Every structure is written in C-alpha cells, then in structure tokens.
Amino acid sequence: MHYTMFDTPILRTIFRWISVAGLWALGWKTEGDPPESPKYVLIAAPHTSNWDLLATLCIAFKYRIKIYWMGKDSLFRFPMGPVLKWLGGIPVVRSRSTNMVERAAAEFSKHDQLVLVIPPEGTRGKVRWWKTGFYYIAHTAKVPIVMGFVDFGRKVGGLGPEFIPTGDIDKDMEEIKGFYKNIKGKRQALFSDQSVSLQRSQKEEIHFKSEEESGVKKAV
C-alpha cells in the first residue's frame, strides 16, 4: 500500500489533535472501540455527501486507526488526485472489470495490519442497492467486517460490531441492515434502511460460488 498522511509521524499527531478538537467544537461524539483484529473491512455508511469523508478521517485519527479508503477514479484527477491518495484514497475504475475483489483480498495477505474503508453505496447519490464488493473482499480475505457509521441525526460517529462473513450473504445483510436502521446521513433523503439491500448480478454469484468450491477442494 502507498504512503499516506497516517505514516507521517509529526503530521499525524497534529491532525489527531485537530480532529479531536474539531469534533468537540462541532458537538460531535464518538461511540465504540476499535476491534482487536489488526485487519478488517470497514463499512463507511451512510454515504450521502462529501462531508462523510472528512468525518471518517477525523474519527480515524481520533481512534488512531490507519485507514485506506476506496473512491471512484474520477475523484483522483489532477490536481486533487495526489492529495486524496495521500489521505489514504485508492481510486476504483468503474468503467471496466479490474478484479478489485481479488486484488484487495491479496493486499490483506501481504500486510500484518490493514484497514480498508469501503462505502457500499458506491456513490453520494440515492441508490436502491448496496454494492457487494465489501462483502466478497472480506470473505475472500477471511477478515472481519466492521460497521462504521456517521450519524448526522445524533452527531455521533464511530465503530459498530464486527463479524466474520458466514458465506450466507442474505442472512449477513439482514444483520447489517438492522444496525443501520436508525442511522441518518447528511442528506437523509438519499439513505434509508431499505437501501441496505443487495442485487447480485449473475457474474457475482458465479464468482462467489467458484470461490466457495475452490475452498472446499483445498480443504479436501
């Protein structure tokens, strides 16, 4: 993974105190504790405005969590591209298949510690379905999913429970859906618990089943 501001000793300390002071001044609180797991996929939801990224970074600094986050590639154009990468950003190209699940899962195997933040909605606009990449990355890498949140209704952000994907994505999503039921985004009209649902393509189903079959063969 590339070098980020979380790797800069003096600046990360300064940014942490700025984050703590900023959250306090704006009346924000944090809830939850960082998980014991050194590697996990962190859900970032709801994602309805550009303020979500700033809030997420402030919360990460307060918890002293080094994060990498995924965003659409159009955000990383010059001149902001280098800055966003320094902030931990990883551009995702949506216009073509990039084997993102396999690539992200492989990164987890290379590092002793890695927190990958993924907004399941994939966009700040209103969506009907969550994208499934975050789930498949965690399942393939055999790491937990942690439910991160930014609740503008209560002015609270933080970390919810963690769990290991069981492979039953529909059942697991019901648990996730229940957690986000009462959480409000900055633009609440763009988010509801009904959007915490899945619409899997045939390609995704085939990929996931092939991963399961491969695991069974290895076990045998």
Disulfide bonds with the S-S distance in Angstrom:
none
